[in-house]
C-alpha cells in the first residue's frame, strides 16, 4: 500500500503530526472516521437484536429456505415467484442449519457482505484509484452510515451482496492484471473461477464480468499482445460456459416468467432519448434510482461524474470497465433482462461514493500549496467530505427500531405474538392473503393452529376476497391479521375494501397497529365487542345556556379507540343530546357533536377533550361517546354523563 509511514518512517511521520497542524487535523479526522465506522457496526448489531419483522419479499423468500431441504431449495422454480443467486441461498441455508432460522441468522449473510463490501472498497480506493487514506476513510464511512445500506444490510436479500461482488469483480480484475494470480493459463483459469463465484453470488456481477472481459480483450487487441489475448479469451469462454449452465439450470424459470416480465416492464431504459416520452420515462426511472441520495444529489452526482472523468483521463482501465458495466446494464434493461430499480442497483451507490472521493482527493491535489492556500487545500476538501456524510447522521435510529427505519405495513411480528398469547379456545385467526407468508414463518409451517388451544384455529386467506369476507362473517367473530398493508407501498387497495366490507357487516375494531400494520377484532355480535371506555370530568360548568369544561376519556377495553382509517365507520365523537334522544347509528349523529377524537387512544391510555358550546335550551342533557355508525359506548356498558343546563 502507498503509505507515507513506509516512506518517511514512523518516527518522522509522528513528528510531523506533532509539529504540523494540518497533519494533526488529518490524523484526528481519521480517528473520528474509524470510530464512526465502528459505531455503525454497533448500531447494526443492535438492529439485529431487535428481531424486526421480515418484510414481504423476505417472508416470501424465507419459505424457500426454511420450509425446504437443501435439495428441494436448489430445484427451481422457487415458490412465491422468488429468485436469488444460487450460492447466496446455499450460504443462508447453511446458516439456518447451523444456527437456527431466526431473523438475525437469516440476515447475517447480508451483514457479512456489508463488511466485505467496505473492505473491498478500501482496497479499490487505495490500490486502484490511489486515493489518500483520509478520503478513503471518508468514502468507507459514507458507505457504512448510508441510510439505504443501513436498511438493506439488515434483510434476507442478496442486494448488499450484489454491491460487494460487483466490487469483487473489479478487485479480481486488478489482481489478475497485477500478476498476483501468477501467469499463463493457470492465472486465466483462476481469474475465471473468481468471476464465476462472483456471478453465482450476484446476478448483476455477471454484467461487471462482461465489462472487464470486454475491456481487457480490447486493451490486449490494441497492444497486440497475442498471448494475453488468448488468455482472456480462454477466461471468457470458461465464464460464458458457467453462466450458460447457471442460466439454464437456475435463472431461466424466473427470467422467462411472464408475470415477472410484466411486473418489471415499466423499469426498462429507453434509448429513444430524442423523444419526449422516452426522456420523461428515463427521468422518472433515474429519479427513483437516485432517491436514496437525493438530499445531496446536487453535489454527490456531479462529484462522482467528475471523479469518473478524472480517472478516465488518467487512463485508468478499471474506470473504463465501470463505464462499460453501466452501458451493459442499460442495454440489458432496454431488452427486459435487468430492470432499473434502486434495490436491484444497490452497487450503484458505493461506486458513486468511490468516485466522489476520487474527485475530492483530486481537488486537494489541484489546490496550490503554501501560505493561506495551504489552509484552503486542507479545509475545502474536508468541507465537501463532511457535506456528503451529514445526511446520514441519523443512522443510529436503526439501532432503536424507530418507525421511519421500518417498512410500513410489514410489521406483523408483534401482532402474531399478541394473538399467540391472547387467543382463546373457540376463537379464530383469519390471515389476509398477503399475511400468509409471514404467519407461516412466525408460527411454523404446515400448521393451522396458533396459541394454547386444542384444535385448528387459523384460516389462511385466498385471493377470493368476497368469499373470505363471507367466511369471517359466518364465524361471528375473529381476529383479522393484515400484512404488506400500507397501500402506497403495496398498491393493494383490497385491504381497505375488506376492512370496509366487514365494518358494514358488523363491528371492526383495531386491537393493535404497528406502523400501518393492523390487527383487527371482528364481530357481528355487539356483546362480543372488545371496546370500552370510562369518563372523568376535570372541570365542567353548565348554566346560562352554556356548557364548558374538560372531558377525560379513558380506554378501558381491548382495542384501540379512534382509529381513523375510515371516516364513515368508527371515528369517535363526543355527542351531546337531550335525555332520551336516540342516536341514529345507521345515518347522521343524533344530537350535537361536541368534539371529535383525532388521535388513537390505546388500551390503558386516556385523552382530555375541551368541550365548549353556547346557546343551549334549559333542560336535561347527556354526554355520550360514540363510534360513528357502529355503537354508542353506553351500549357497551359505559353510561352516558348526565348534565343539567339551567336558564
Helices and strands as residue ranges (DSSP letters): H 4-8, H 10-19, H 21-50, H 56-66, H 70-73, G 79-81, H 86-99, H 103-123, I 124-128, H 133-145, H 147-152, H 159-177, H 184-201, H 205-223, H 226-246, I 247-251, H 252-255, H 258-263, G 265-267, H 276-289, G 291-296, H 297-313, H 317-334, H 347-366, H 372-390, H 397-400, G 403-405, H 413-422, E 429-431, G 433-435, H 436-443, E 458-460, H 465-475, E 477-481, H 487-490, H 494-505, E 507-513, E 518-523, G 526-528, E 533-543, E 546-555, E 572-578, E 592-596, E 606-613, E 619-627, E 631-632, G 633-636, E 641-645
